[in-house]
């Protein structure tokens, strides 16, 4: 992943320009676990949206998984969002009327795949749910899940299309401390055991400490970029949250 000379400006209705990103240069190697840390309004979430091709109105160059995003058309961008990157948000964005199996499989429906209820799809979803410790919740509705379980279903959904990069926007922001630890352990293990590239946006120094590298953003600029001397190890918290 490589960002070069990235600028992003919003213009208010009154014509006032707000420079959200100011010449950001950033490289992330395959298999890294990186925190983008900053306060509210620092530009960290805007930067994540650019990396994930959710925002194309920027100046500069963004190369993700060997693809220059400015050179992609609408269909290619849609395919990139669905197949190359997986998203985890602070809110879980699960559809309450659908069981877990359908919530996890949903990305395929938006990538030209038909909704299926055959054994193959269930088996695929179950394999992904096993990675997050929730295979036994295959047919549960979101209303019967705890907050931590909902976030782990959201992680399974992000993993379903086998992305190269996992983008996490305040992934523990809606969780209590114990449940947050379970989710952070899971993210760390996906990175360590499977080599998944992970970028985590956070304002929380502890969440950043669980990453192997922390990039601090202030007023749309990178002010520090440091590898952790010893990232906090996964805890022994179980998967009950």
VEXKOL-913838 format. One record per atom (N, C-alpha, C): residue in one letter; x, y, z negated; atom name; residue number from 1. Coordinates in steps of 0.1 Angstrom, whole numbers, plus 5000, padded with zeros to 4 digits. Each point is the difference from the previous one (the first is absolute). Layout:
<fitis>
residu, X, Y, Z, atome, num
A, X, Y, Z, CA, NUM
...
</fitis>
This chain:
<fitis>
residu, X, Y, Z, atome, num
X, 5009, 4988, 5000, N, 1
X, 4991, 5012, 5000, CA, 1
X, 5009, 5012, 5000, C, 1
X, 4997, 5010, 5009, N, 2
X, 5009, 5012, 5001, CA, 2
X, 4991, 5012, 5003, C, 2
X, 5001, 5010, 4991, N, 3
X, 4993, 5013, 5002, CA, 3
X, 5011, 5011, 5003, C, 3
X, 4998, 5008, 5010, N, 4
X, 5010, 5010, 5003, CA, 4
X, 4993, 5013, 5002, C, 4
X, 5005, 5010, 4992, N, 5
X, 4995, 5014, 5002, CA, 5
X, 4985, 5001, 4999, C, 5
X, 4994, 4994, 4990, N, 6
X, 4986, 4999, 5000, CA, 6
X, 4994, 5013, 4993, C, 6
X, 4991, 5007, 5008, N, 7
X, 4993, 5012, 4995, CA, 7
X, 4985, 4997, 5001, C, 7
X, 4993, 5005, 4991, N, 8
X, 4985, 4999, 5000, CA, 8
X, 4994, 5013, 4994, C, 8
X, 4991, 5006, 5008, N, 9
X, 4994, 5013, 4995, CA, 9
X, 4985, 4999, 5001, C, 9
X, 4994, 5005, 4990, N, 10
X, 4985, 5002, 5000, CA, 10
X, 4997, 5014, 5001, C, 10
X, 4990, 5004, 5008, N, 11
X, 4995, 5014, 5001, CA, 11
X, 4987, 5001, 4994, C, 11
X, 4998, 5009, 4991, N, 12
X, 4987, 5002, 4993, CA, 12
X, 4991, 5007, 5009, C, 12
X, 4987, 5000, 4996, N, 13
X, 4990, 5008, 5008, CA, 13
X, 5003, 5014, 5002, C, 13
X, 5007, 5006, 4990, N, 14
X, 5004, 5014, 5000, CA, 14
X, 5013, 5002, 5008, C, 14
X, 5005, 4989, 5006, N, 15
X, 5012, 5002, 5008, CA, 15
X, 5013, 4999, 4993, C, 15
X, 5000, 4996, 4987, N, 16
X, 5012, 4999, 4992, CA, 16
X, 5006, 4986, 5002, C, 16
X, 5013, 5000, 5003, N, 17
X, 5007, 4988, 5002, CA, 17
X, 5006, 4994, 4987, C, 17
X, 4998, 4987, 4998, N, 18
X, 5005, 4993, 4989, CA, 18
X, 5010, 4990, 5004, C, 18
X, 5013, 5002, 4998, N, 19
X, 5010, 4990, 5004, CA, 19
X, 5001, 4989, 4990, C, 19
X, 4994, 4988, 5004, N, 20
X, 4999, 4989, 4991, CA, 20
X, 5013, 4991, 5000, C, 20
X, 5006, 4999, 5012, N, 21
X, 5013, 4993, 5002, CA, 21
X, 5009, 5009, 5007, C, 21
X, 5013, 5000, 4995, N, 22
X, 5009, 5010, 5004, CA, 22
X, 5013, 4993, 5004, C, 22
X, 5001, 4995, 5012, N, 23
X, 5012, 4994, 5005, CA, 23
X, 5005, 4988, 4993, C, 23
X, 4991, 4991, 4998, N, 24
X, 5003, 4987, 4993, CA, 24
X, 5008, 4991, 5009, C, 24
X, 5011, 4995, 4995, N, 25
X, 5008, 4989, 5006, CA, 25
X, 5000, 4989, 4990, C, 25
X, 4997, 4988, 5005, N, 26
X, 4999, 4988, 4991, CA, 26
X, 5002, 4988, 5008, C, 26
X, 5008, 4991, 4995, N, 27
X, 5002, 4986, 5006, CA, 27
X, 4997, 4990, 4989, C, 27
X, 4992, 4990, 5003, N, 28
X, 4997, 4989, 4991, CA, 28
X, 5004, 4987, 5008, C, 28
X, 5008, 4992, 4994, N, 29
X, 5005, 4987, 5006, CA, 29
X, 4989, 4989, 4998, C, 29
X, 5000, 4990, 5009, N, 30
X, 4992, 4989, 4998, CA, 30
X, 5002, 4994, 4986, C, 30
X, 4989, 4996, 4994, N, 31
X, 5001, 4994, 4987, CA, 31
X, 5002, 5008, 4988, C, 31
X, 5000, 5014, 5002, N, 32
X, 5002, 5009, 4988, CA, 32
X, 4987, 5001, 4993, C, 32
X, 5001, 5004, 4987, N, 33
X, 4989, 5004, 4991, CA, 33
X, 5003, 5014, 4996, C, 33
X, 4993, 5009, 5005, N, 34
X, 5003, 5015, 4999, CA, 34
X, 4988, 5007, 4994, C, 34
X, 5003, 5008, 4990, N, 35
X, 4989, 5009, 4994, CA, 35
X, 5002, 5014, 5006, C, 35
X, 4989, 5006, 5005, N, 36
X, 4999, 5014, 5003, CA, 36
X, 4994, 5007, 4988, C, 36
X, 5007, 5007, 4992, N, 37
X, 4995, 5006, 4988, CA, 37
X, 4999, 5015, 5001, C, 37
X, 4989, 5005, 4995, N, 38
X, 4998, 5015, 5000, CA, 38
X, 4987, 5003, 4993, C, 38
X, 4998, 5013, 4996, N, 39
X, 4988, 5004, 4994, CA, 39
X, 4989, 5002, 5010, C, 39
X, 4988, 5002, 4996, N, 40
X, 4989, 5003, 5009, CA, 40
X, 5003, 5012, 5008, C, 40
X, 4998, 4999, 5013, N, 41
X, 5003, 5011, 5010, CA, 41
X, 5014, 5000, 5005, C, 41
X, 5008, 4990, 4996, N, 42
X, 5014, 5000, 5004, CA, 42
X, 5002, 4996, 5015, C, 42
X, 4990, 4994, 5005, N, 43
X, 5001, 4995, 5014, CA, 43
X, 5003, 4985, 5001, C, 43
X, 5000, 4993, 4989, N, 44
X, 5003, 4986, 5001, CA, 44
X, 4990, 4991, 5007, C, 44
X, 4987, 5003, 4997, N, 45
X, 4989, 4992, 5007, CA, 45
X, 4999, 5004, 5014, C, 45
X, 5002, 5013, 5004, N, 46
X, 5001, 5004, 5014, CA, 46
X, 5011, 4992, 5007, C, 46
X, 5011, 4999, 4994, N, 47
X, 5011, 4992, 5006, CA, 47
X, 4997, 4986, 5002, C, 47
X, 4993, 4994, 4990, N, 48
X, 4996, 4986, 5001, CA, 48
X, 4990, 4998, 5012, C, 48
X, 4991, 5010, 5001, N, 49
X, 4990, 5000, 5011, CA, 49
X, 5007, 5000, 5014, C, 49
X, 5010, 5008, 5001, N, 50
X, 5008, 5001, 5012, CA, 50
X, 5007, 4987, 5003, C, 50
X, 5006, 4994, 4990, N, 51
X, 5006, 4987, 5002, CA, 51
X, 4990, 4989, 5004, C, 51
X, 4988, 5001, 4995, N, 52
X, 4990, 4990, 5004, CA, 52
X, 4992, 5003, 5012, C, 52
X, 5004, 5011, 5007, N, 53
X, 4993, 5004, 5012, CA, 53
X, 4986, 5004, 4998, C, 53
X, 4997, 5004, 4988, N, 54
X, 4986, 5006, 4997, CA, 54
X, 5000, 5015, 5003, C, 54
X, 5011, 5006, 5002, N, 55
X, 5001, 5014, 5003, CA, 55
X, 5010, 5002, 5011, C, 55
X, 4996, 5005, 5012, N, 56
X, 5009, 5002, 5011, CA, 56
X, 5003, 5014, 5003, C, 56
X, 4995, 5009, 4992, N, 57
X, 5002, 5015, 5003, CA, 57
X, 5012, 5005, 4992, C, 57
X, 5012, 4995, 5005, N, 58
X, 5013, 5004, 4993, CA, 58
X, 5010, 5004, 5011, C, 58
X, 5010, 5006, 4996, N, 59
X, 5012, 5002, 5009, CA, 59
X, 5012, 4992, 4994, C, 59
X, 5007, 4994, 5010, N, 60
X, 5011, 4992, 4996, CA, 60
X, 4999, 4986, 5006, C, 60
X, 5008, 4991, 4995, N, 61
X, 5000, 4986, 5005, CA, 61
X, 4998, 4990, 4989, C, 61
X, 4991, 4990, 5003, N, 62
X, 4997, 4990, 4991, CA, 62
X, 5001, 4986, 5007, C, 62
X, 5010, 4992, 4996, N, 63
X, 5002, 4987, 5006, CA, 63
X, 4998, 4990, 4989, C, 63
X, 4990, 4991, 5003, N, 64
X, 4996, 4990, 4990, CA, 64
X, 5000, 4986, 5007, C, 64
X, 5008, 4991, 4995, N, 65
X, 5001, 4987, 5006, CA, 65
X, 5004, 5000, 5014, C, 65
X, 5009, 5010, 5004, N, 66
X, 5005, 5001, 5013, CA, 66
X, 4991, 5008, 5010, C, 66
X, 4988, 5005, 4995, N, 67
X, 4991, 5007, 5008, CA, 67
X, 5000, 5015, 4997, C, 67
X, 5002, 5009, 5010, N, 68
X, 4998, 5014, 4998, CA, 68
X, 4985, 5003, 5000, C, 68
X, 4995, 5004, 4989, N, 69
X, 4985, 5002, 4999, CA, 69
X, 4994, 5010, 5010, C, 69
X, 5008, 5010, 5003, N, 70
X, 4995, 5011, 5009, CA, 70
X, 4998, 4994, 5014, C, 70
X, 5007, 4989, 5003, N, 71
X, 4999, 4994, 5014, CA, 71
X, 4988, 4990, 5001, C, 71
X, 4993, 4998, 4990, N, 72
X, 4989, 4990, 5000, CA, 72
X, 4986, 5007, 5003, C, 72
X, 4993, 4993, 5009, N, 73
X, 4986, 5005, 5003, CA, 73
X, 4991, 4995, 4989, C, 73
X, 4987, 5004, 5001, N, 74
X, 4990, 4997, 4990, CA, 74
X, 4999, 4985, 4996, C, 74
X, 4999, 4992, 5011, N, 75
X, 4999, 4985, 4997, CA, 75
X, 5012, 4995, 4994, C, 75
X, 5012, 5004, 5004, N, 76
X, 5012, 4995, 4994, CA, 76
X, 5002, 5005, 4986, C, 76
X, 4995, 5012, 4997, N, 77
X, 5001, 5005, 4986, CA, 77
X, 4990, 4992, 4991, C, 77
X, 4988, 4997, 5005, N, 78
X, 4991, 4992, 4993, CA, 78
X, 5006, 4986, 4997, C, 78
X, 5006, 4994, 5010, N, 79
X, 5006, 4987, 4998, CA, 79
X, 5012, 5001, 4990, C, 79
X, 5008, 5011, 5000, N, 80
X, 5010, 5002, 4991, CA, 80
X, 4995, 5001, 4986, C, 80
X, 4990, 5008, 4998, N, 81
X, 4994, 5001, 4986, CA, 81
X, 4995, 4987, 4995, C, 81
X, 4994, 4992, 5009, N, 82
X, 4994, 4987, 4995, CA, 82
X, 5010, 4989, 4999, C, 82
X, 5011, 5000, 5007, N, 83
X, 5009, 4988, 5000, CA, 83
X, 5014, 5003, 4994, C, 83
X, 5005, 5012, 5001, N, 84
X, 5013, 5003, 4996, CA, 84
X, 5001, 5005, 4985, C, 84
X, 4990, 5007, 4996, N, 85
X, 5000, 5005, 4986, CA, 85
X, 4987, 4995, 4993, C, 85
X, 5002, 4998, 4987, N, 86
X, 4989, 4997, 4991, CA, 86
X, 4998, 5011, 4990, C, 86
X, 4988, 5004, 4996, N, 87
X, 4998, 5011, 4991, CA, 87
X, 4994, 4995, 4987, C, 87
X, 5005, 5006, 4989, N, 88
X, 4993, 4999, 4987, CA, 88
X, 4998, 5014, 4995, C, 88
X, 4988, 5003, 4995, N, 89
X, 4996, 5013, 4996, CA, 89
X, 4997, 4999, 4985, C, 89
X, 4999, 5012, 4994, N, 90
X, 4996, 5001, 4986, CA, 90
X, 4986, 4994, 4997, C, 90
X, 4991, 5004, 5009, N, 91
X, 4987, 4994, 5000, CA, 91
X, 5000, 4987, 5009, C, 91
X, 4992, 4990, 4996, N, 92
X, 5001, 4987, 5006, CA, 92
X, 4994, 4999, 5014, C, 92
X, 4989, 5008, 5002, N, 93
X, 4993, 5000, 5013, CA, 93
X, 4996, 4986, 5004, C, 93
X, 4994, 4993, 4991, N, 94
X, 4994, 4987, 5003, CA, 94
X, 4985, 5002, 5002, C, 94
X, 4994, 4993, 5010, N, 95
X, 4986, 5001, 5002, CA, 95
X, 4992, 4991, 4990, C, 95
X, 4992, 5006, 4992, N, 96
X, 4994, 4992, 4989, CA, 96
X, 4990, 4989, 5004, C, 96
X, 4994, 5001, 5012, N, 97
X, 4991, 4990, 5004, CA, 97
X, 5006, 4988, 5006, C, 97
X, 5014, 5001, 5003, N, 98
X, 5007, 4989, 5006, CA, 98
X, 5008, 4992, 4990, C, 98
X, 5001, 4987, 5002, N, 99
X, 5009, 4992, 4991, CA, 99
X, 5014, 5003, 5003, C, 99
X, 5009, 4995, 4991, N, 100
X, 5014, 5003, 5001, CA, 100
X, 5005, 4995, 5014, C, 100
X, 4996, 4988, 5004, N, 101
X, 5005, 4994, 5013, CA, 101
X, 4998, 5010, 5012, C, 101
X, 4989, 5007, 5000, N, 102
X, 4997, 5009, 5011, CA, 102
X, 5007, 5014, 4998, C, 102
X, 5001, 5004, 4987, N, 103
X, 5008, 5012, 4998, CA, 103
X, 5015, 4999, 5004, C, 103
X, 5005, 4988, 4998, N, 104
X, 5014, 4998, 5004, CA, 104
X, 5002, 4999, 5015, C, 104
X, 4990, 4993, 5006, N, 105
X, 5001, 4997, 5015, CA, 105
X, 4996, 5012, 5008, C, 105
X, 4995, 5010, 4994, N, 106
X, 4994, 5012, 5008, CA, 106
X, 5010, 5006, 5010, C, 106
X, 5013, 5002, 4997, N, 107
X, 5009, 5006, 5010, CA, 107
X, 4999, 4993, 5013, C, 107
X, 4998, 4987, 5001, N, 108
X, 5000, 4993, 5012, CA, 108
X, 4988, 5004, 5009, C, 108
X, 4989, 5004, 4993, N, 109
X, 4988, 5004, 5007, CA, 109
X, 5002, 5013, 5008, C, 109
X, 5008, 5008, 4994, N, 110
X, 5003, 5013, 5007, CA, 110
X, 5011, 4999, 5010, C, 110
X, 5006, 4989, 5002, N, 111
X, 5011, 4998, 5009, CA, 111
X, 4995, 4991, 5012, C, 111
X, 4987, 5000, 5002, N, 112
X, 4995, 4993, 5012, CA, 112
X, 4996, 4985, 4996, C, 112
X, 5002, 4996, 4988, N, 113
X, 4997, 4987, 4996, CA, 113
X, 4985, 4999, 4995, C, 113
X, 4994, 4989, 5003, N, 114
X, 4986, 4998, 4996, CA, 114
X, 4999, 4996, 4985, C, 114
X, 4989, 5004, 4994, N, 115
X, 4998, 4995, 4986, CA, 115
X, 4997, 4985, 5000, C, 115
X, 5008, 4993, 4992, N, 116
X, 4999, 4986, 5000, CA, 116
X, 4996, 4995, 4986, C, 116
X, 4994, 4989, 5000, N, 117
X, 4998, 4993, 4987, CA, 117
X, 5004, 4985, 5001, C, 117
X, 5010, 4998, 5008, N, 118
X, 5004, 4986, 5002, CA, 118
X, 5011, 4996, 4990, C, 118
X, 5003, 4988, 5000, N, 119
X, 5010, 4995, 4990, CA, 119
X, 5014, 5006, 5002, C, 119
X, 5003, 5003, 5013, N, 120
X, 5014, 5006, 5002, CA, 120
X, 5001, 5014, 4994, C, 120
X, 4990, 5008, 5001, N, 121
X, 5001, 5013, 4994, CA, 121
X, 5000, 4999, 4985, C, 121
X, 4992, 4992, 4994, N, 122
X, 5000, 4998, 4986, CA, 122
X, 5013, 4995, 4995, C, 122
X, 5006, 4991, 5007, N, 123
X, 5013, 4995, 4996, CA, 123
X, 5011, 5011, 5001, C, 123
X, 4999, 5008, 5011, N, 124
X, 5010, 5011, 5001, CA, 124
X, 4999, 5010, 4988, C, 124
X, 4987, 5004, 4997, N, 125
X, 4998, 5009, 4989, CA, 125
X, 5004, 4994, 4987, C, 125
X, 4997, 4987, 4998, N, 126
X, 5004, 4993, 4988, CA, 126
X, 5015, 5000, 4998, C, 126
X, 5008, 4999, 5011, N, 127
X, 5014, 5000, 4999, CA, 127
X, 5005, 5013, 4995, C, 127
X, 4994, 5011, 5006, N, 128
X, 5004, 5013, 4996, CA, 128
X, 4996, 5003, 4985, C, 128
X, 4988, 4996, 4996, N, 129
X, 4996, 5002, 4986, CA, 129
X, 5009, 4992, 4990, C, 129
X, 5005, 4988, 5005, N, 130
X, 5009, 4993, 4991, CA, 130
X, 5013, 5008, 4997, C, 130
X, 5004, 5008, 5009, N, 131
X, 5012, 5009, 4998, CA, 131
X, 4998, 5010, 4990, C, 131
X, 4987, 5004, 4997, N, 132
X, 4997, 5010, 4990, CA, 132
X, 4993, 4994, 4988, C, 132
X, 4999, 4987, 5000, N, 133
X, 4995, 4993, 4988, CA, 133
X, 4985, 5000, 4999, C, 133
X, 4993, 5001, 5011, N, 134
X, 4985, 5001, 5000, CA, 134
X, 4993, 4990, 5009, C, 134
X, 5006, 4989, 5003, N, 135
X, 4994, 4991, 5009, CA, 135
X, 4986, 4995, 4995, C, 135
X, 4999, 5000, 4987, N, 136
X, 4987, 4995, 4994, CA, 136
X, 4989, 5010, 5001, C, 136
X, 5003, 5012, 5005, N, 137
X, 4990, 5011, 5001, CA, 137
X, 4995, 5002, 5015, C, 137
X, 5002, 4990, 5008, N, 138
X, 4997, 5000, 5014, CA, 138
X, 4986, 5005, 5003, C, 138
X, 4990, 4996, 4993, N, 139
X, 4986, 5003, 5002, CA, 139
X, 4994, 5010, 4990, C, 139
X, 5008, 5005, 4992, N, 140
X, 4995, 5010, 4990, CA, 140
X, 4997, 5014, 5007, C, 140
X, 4990, 5007, 4994, N, 141
X, 4997, 5013, 5005, CA, 141
X, 5009, 5010, 4991, C, 141
X, 5004, 5012, 5006, N, 142
X, 5008, 5009, 4993, CA, 142
X, 4994, 5004, 4986, C, 142
X, 4987, 5001, 4999, N, 143
X, 4994, 5003, 4988, CA, 143
X, 5003, 4991, 4988, C, 143
X, 5005, 4988, 5003, N, 144
X, 5003, 4990, 4990, CA, 144
X, 5015, 4999, 4998, C, 144
X, 5007, 5010, 5005, N, 145
X, 5015, 5000, 4998, CA, 145
X, 5004, 5011, 4991, C, 145
X, 5011, 4998, 4993, N, 146
X, 5006, 5010, 4991, CA, 146
X, 5007, 5010, 5010, C, 146
X, 5005, 5011, 4994, N, 147
X, 5007, 5010, 5008, CA, 147
X, 5013, 4995, 5006, C, 147
X, 5007, 4992, 4992, N, 148
X, 5012, 4994, 5005, CA, 148
X, 4998, 4990, 5011, C, 148
X, 4989, 4992, 4998, N, 149
X, 4996, 4990, 5011, CA, 149
X, 4996, 5007, 5013, C, 149
X, 4993, 5011, 4998, N, 150
X, 4996, 5008, 5012, CA, 150
X, 5013, 5005, 5008, C, 150
X, 5009, 5005, 4992, N, 151
X, 5012, 5005, 5007, CA, 151
X, 5008, 4989, 5006, C, 151
X, 5000, 4988, 4994, N, 152
X, 5007, 4989, 5006, CA, 152
X, 4993, 4995, 5012, C, 152
X, 4987, 5001, 5001, N, 153
X, 4993, 4997, 5012, CA, 153
X, 5003, 5010, 5011, C, 153
X, 5002, 5013, 4996, N, 154
X, 5004, 5010, 5010, CA, 154
X, 5014, 4997, 5005, C, 154
X, 5009, 4995, 4991, N, 155
X, 5013, 4997, 5005, CA, 155
X, 4999, 4988, 5010, C, 155
X, 4992, 4990, 4996, N, 156
X, 4998, 4989, 5009, CA, 156
X, 4995, 5004, 5014, C, 156
X, 4991, 5009, 5000, N, 157
X, 4995, 5006, 5013, CA, 157
X, 5011, 5007, 5008, C, 157
X, 5009, 5007, 4992, N, 158
X, 5011, 5007, 5007, CA, 158
X, 5010, 4990, 5006, C, 158
X, 5001, 4988, 4994, N, 159
X, 5009, 4990, 5004, CA, 159
X, 4995, 4991, 5011, C, 159
X, 4987, 5000, 5002, N, 160
X, 4993, 4990, 5009, CA, 160
X, 5005, 5000, 5014, C, 160
X, 5003, 5012, 5005, N, 161
X, 5005, 5001, 5014, CA, 161
X, 5015, 4998, 5001, C, 161
X, 5007, 4996, 4989, N, 162
X, 5014, 4997, 5000, CA, 162
X, 5008, 5012, 5004, C, 162
X, 4998, 5012, 4993, N, 163
X, 5007, 5012, 5004, CA, 163
X, 5015, 4999, 4996, C, 163
X, 5008, 5009, 5007, N, 164
X, 5014, 5001, 4997, CA, 164
X, 5003, 5009, 4989, C, 164
X, 4990, 5010, 4998, N, 165
X, 5002, 5010, 4990, CA, 165
X, 4988, 5001, 4991, C, 165
X, 5001, 5002, 4987, N, 166
X, 4989, 5002, 4991, CA, 166
X, 5001, 5014, 4995, C, 166
X, 4989, 5008, 5002, N, 167
X, 5000, 5014, 4995, CA, 167
X, 4990, 5001, 4989, C, 167
X, 5005, 5005, 4988, N, 168
X, 4992, 5000, 4988, CA, 168
X, 4998, 5014, 4995, C, 168
X, 4988, 5005, 5000, N, 169
X, 4998, 5014, 4995, CA, 169
X, 4994, 5000, 4986, C, 169
X, 5008, 5002, 4990, N, 170
X, 4996, 5000, 4986, CA, 170
X, 4993, 4987, 4997, C, 170
X, 5006, 4988, 5002, N, 171
X, 4993, 4988, 4999, CA, 171
X, 4995, 4996, 4986, C, 171
X, 5005, 5007, 4990, N, 172
X, 4996, 4997, 4986, CA, 172
X, 4992, 5011, 4994, C, 172
X, 4997, 5010, 5008, N, 173
X, 4994, 5012, 4995, CA, 173
X, 4986, 4998, 4994, C, 173
X, 4993, 4990, 5004, N, 174
X, 4986, 4997, 4994, CA, 174
X, 5000, 4989, 4990, C, 174
X, 5012, 4996, 4995, N, 175
X, 5001, 4988, 4992, CA, 175
X, 5006, 5004, 4986, C, 175
X, 4997, 4992, 4990, N, 176
X, 5006, 5002, 4987, CA, 176
X, 5014, 4994, 5000, C, 176
X, 5008, 5003, 4990, N, 177
X, 5014, 4997, 5000, CA, 177
X, 5003, 4985, 5001, C, 177
X, 4992, 4991, 4994, N, 178
X, 5003, 4986, 5000, CA, 178
X, 4997, 4995, 5014, C, 178
X, 4989, 5004, 5006, N, 179
X, 4996, 4996, 5014, CA, 179
X, 5010, 5006, 5010, C, 179
X, 5004, 5012, 4998, N, 180
X, 5010, 5006, 5008, CA, 180
X, 5013, 4992, 5001, C, 180
X, 5004, 4994, 4989, N, 181
X, 5012, 4992, 4999, CA, 181
X, 4999, 4988, 5009, C, 181
X, 4988, 4993, 5000, N, 182
X, 4998, 4989, 5008, CA, 182
X, 5001, 5003, 5015, C, 182
X, 4994, 5012, 5004, N, 183
X, 5001, 5004, 5014, CA, 183
X, 5014, 5003, 5004, C, 183
X, 5007, 5007, 4991, N, 184
X, 5014, 5004, 5003, CA, 184
X, 5009, 4987, 5001, C, 184
X, 4997, 4991, 4992, N, 185
X, 5008, 4987, 5000, CA, 185
X, 4997, 4993, 5014, C, 185
X, 4988, 5000, 5004, N, 186
X, 4996, 4994, 5013, CA, 186
X, 5007, 5007, 5012, C, 186
X, 5000, 5013, 5000, N, 187
X, 5006, 5008, 5011, CA, 187
X, 5015, 4997, 5000, C, 187
X, 5007, 5000, 4988, N, 188
X, 5014, 4997, 4999, CA, 188
X, 5003, 4986, 5005, C, 188
X, 4991, 4990, 4997, N, 189
X, 5003, 4986, 5004, CA, 189
X, 4998, 4999, 5016, C, 189
X, 4990, 5007, 5005, N, 190
X, 4998, 4999, 5015, CA, 190
X, 5013, 5006, 5007, C, 190
X, 5006, 5010, 4994, N, 191
X, 5012, 5006, 5006, CA, 191
X, 5012, 4990, 4998, C, 191
X, 5001, 4995, 4988, N, 192
X, 5012, 4992, 4997, CA, 192
X, 5000, 4986, 5006, C, 192
X, 4988, 4994, 5000, N, 193
X, 4999, 4986, 5004, CA, 193
X, 4997, 4999, 5015, C, 193
X, 4993, 5010, 5006, N, 194
X, 4996, 4999, 5014, CA, 194
X, 5007, 5010, 5009, C, 194
X, 5008, 5009, 4994, N, 195
X, 5007, 5009, 5008, CA, 195
X, 4992, 5011, 5006, C, 195
X, 4988, 5002, 4995, N, 196
X, 4991, 5010, 5005, CA, 196
X, 5005, 5014, 4997, C, 196
X, 5001, 5009, 5010, N, 197
X, 5003, 5014, 4998, CA, 197
X, 4989, 5007, 4993, C, 197
X, 5002, 5007, 4989, N, 198
X, 4989, 5006, 4992, CA, 198
X, 5004, 5015, 4997, C, 198
X, 4991, 5009, 5003, N, 199
X, 5001, 5014, 4996, CA, 199
X, 4988, 5003, 4991, C, 199
X, 5004, 5005, 4988, N, 200
X, 4990, 5003, 4989, CA, 200
X, 5000, 5015, 4998, C, 200
X, 4989, 5007, 5001, N, 201
X, 4998, 5014, 4997, CA, 201
X, 4995, 5000, 4985, C, 201
X, 5007, 5008, 4992, N, 202
X, 4996, 5001, 4986, CA, 202
X, 5004, 5013, 4994, C, 202
X, 4993, 5004, 4989, N, 203
X, 5005, 5012, 4992, CA, 203
X, 5006, 4995, 4987, C, 203
X, 4999, 4987, 4998, N, 204
X, 5004, 4993, 4987, CA, 204
X, 5014, 4995, 5000, C, 204
X, 5009, 5006, 4991, N, 205
X, 5014, 4995, 5000, CA, 205
X, 5001, 4985, 4997, C, 205
X, 4991, 4995, 4992, N, 206
X, 5001, 4985, 4997, CA, 206
X, 4998, 4992, 5013, C, 206
X, 4989, 5004, 5008, N, 207
X, 4998, 4993, 5012, CA, 207
X, 5012, 5001, 5009, C, 207
X, 5006, 5012, 5001, N, 208
X, 5012, 5001, 5008, CA, 208
X, 5011, 4992, 4995, C, 208
X, 5001, 4998, 4987, N, 209
X, 5011, 4992, 4994, CA, 209
X, 4999, 4985, 5004, C, 209
X, 4988, 4996, 5004, N, 210
X, 4998, 4986, 5005, CA, 210
X, 5005, 4998, 5014, C, 210
X, 5004, 5011, 5007, N, 211
X, 5005, 4999, 5013, CA, 211
X, 5015, 5000, 5000, C, 211
X, 5006, 4996, 5012, N, 212
X, 5014, 4999, 5001, CA, 212
X, 5006, 5014, 5004, C, 212
X, 4992, 5009, 5004, N, 213
X, 5005, 5013, 5005, CA, 213
X, 4989, 5010, 4998, C, 213
X, 5004, 5012, 4996, N, 214
X, 4990, 5010, 4997, CA, 214
X, 5003, 5013, 5008, C, 214
X, 4991, 5004, 5009, N, 215
X, 5001, 5012, 5007, CA, 215
X, 4991, 5011, 4994, C, 215
X, 5006, 5011, 4995, N, 216
X, 4992, 5010, 4994, CA, 216
X, 4997, 5011, 5010, C, 216
X, 4987, 5004, 5000, N, 217
X, 4995, 5010, 5009, CA, 217
X, 4994, 5012, 4993, C, 217
X, 5005, 5012, 5003, N, 218
X, 4995, 5012, 4994, CA, 218
X, 4997, 5010, 5011, C, 218
X, 4988, 5005, 5001, N, 219
X, 4996, 5010, 5009, CA, 219
X, 5003, 4996, 5015, C, 219
X, 4998, 4987, 5003, N, 220
X, 5002, 4995, 5013, CA, 220
X, 5014, 4997, 5004, C, 220
X, 5009, 5000, 4991, N, 221
X, 5014, 4998, 5003, CA, 221
X, 5005, 4989, 4991, C, 221
X, 5009, 4992, 5005, N, 222
X, 5007, 4990, 4992, CA, 222
X, 5011, 5007, 4992, C, 222
X, 4999, 4999, 4986, N, 223
X, 5010, 5006, 4992, CA, 223
X, 5010, 4990, 4994, C, 223
X, 4996, 4987, 5000, N, 224
X, 5010, 4990, 4995, CA, 224
X, 4996, 4987, 5006, C, 224
X, 5010, 4991, 5001, N, 225
X, 4998, 4987, 5006, CA, 225
X, 5010, 4991, 4994, C, 225
X, 4996, 4992, 4990, N, 226
X, 5009, 4992, 4992, CA, 226
X, 4995, 4985, 4999, C, 226
X, 5010, 4991, 5001, N, 227
X, 4997, 4986, 4997, CA, 227
X, 5000, 4998, 4985, C, 227
X, 4991, 4992, 4996, N, 228
X, 4999, 4997, 4985, CA, 228
X, 5012, 4991, 4997, C, 228
X, 5007, 5003, 4988, N, 229
X, 5011, 4992, 4996, CA, 229
X, 4995, 4986, 4996, C, 229
X, 4989, 4999, 4994, N, 230
X, 4994, 4988, 4996, CA, 230
X, 4985, 5001, 5000, C, 230
X, 4993, 4997, 5011, N, 231
X, 4985, 5001, 5000, CA, 231
X, 4994, 4992, 4989, C, 231
X, 4990, 5005, 4994, N, 232
X, 4993, 4993, 4989, CA, 232
X, 4995, 4987, 5006, C, 232
X, 5003, 4988, 4993, N, 233
X, 4996, 4987, 5005, CA, 233
X, 4986, 4998, 4998, C, 233
X, 4994, 4991, 5009, N, 234
X, 4986, 4995, 4998, CA, 234
X, 4998, 4995, 4986, C, 234
X, 4989, 5003, 4994, N, 235
X, 4997, 4995, 4986, CA, 235
X, 4995, 4986, 5001, C, 235
X, 4998, 4995, 4988, N, 236
X, 4994, 4986, 5000, CA, 236
X, 4985, 5000, 4999, C, 236
X, 4994, 5012, 5003, N, 237
X, 4985, 5001, 4999, CA, 237
X, 4994, 4991, 5010, C, 237
X, 4990, 4993, 4996, N, 238
X, 4994, 4990, 5008, CA, 238
X, 4991, 5007, 5010, C, 238
X, 4992, 4992, 5008, N, 239
X, 4991, 5005, 5010, CA, 239
X, 4986, 5001, 4995, C, 239
X, 4998, 5003, 4988, N, 240
X, 4986, 5000, 4995, CA, 240
X, 4993, 5013, 5002, C, 240
X, 5008, 5010, 5003, N, 241
X, 4994, 5014, 5000, CA, 241
X, 4991, 5001, 5013, C, 241
</fitis>
